[in-house]
Amino acid sequence: MTYIVNDLCVKCKYTDCVEVCPVDCFYEGENMLVIHPDECIDCGVCEPECPAEAIFPDSEPGTEKWVEQNHKYAELWPNITRMIAPPPDADDWKGKSGKYEKYFSPEPAKR
C-alpha cells in the first residue's frame, strides 16, 4: 500500500503534509503535490494533515488513476521537503470538484 494525492490538491497545494513526512516523498508541481509511490512507507501521517483532504491510501476505490499520476509526476517534479505558504487563493479552491481537468498543470514548481 501507498498513499496518493488526488485532484483535490489542484490549486490548493497546502504543504502541511510535507512537513510531517518522515521520508520526504512529496514532489511539487506548479499547482499541486504528488507522493512518490515507491518512496512512501505507508505510515499515513500525511493524510490527516491535508487541509484539502486530498491524500488517500491506494487501497481506496478509484485511486488507480492517481497512483499512475503520482508516480509519473514524482519522476518529473522536484522534491519538496519543507512547508511553504499555500497560494493566496487556496481556501477559495478547497473542496471544488473538476479541478484536474480544468486547471492541472504538468509543469514543475518554479522557485
Secondary structure by P-SEA (a helix, b strand, c coil): ccccccccccccccccccccccccccccccccccccccccccccccccccccccccccccccaaaaaaaaaaaaacbbbbccccccccccccccccccccccccccccccc
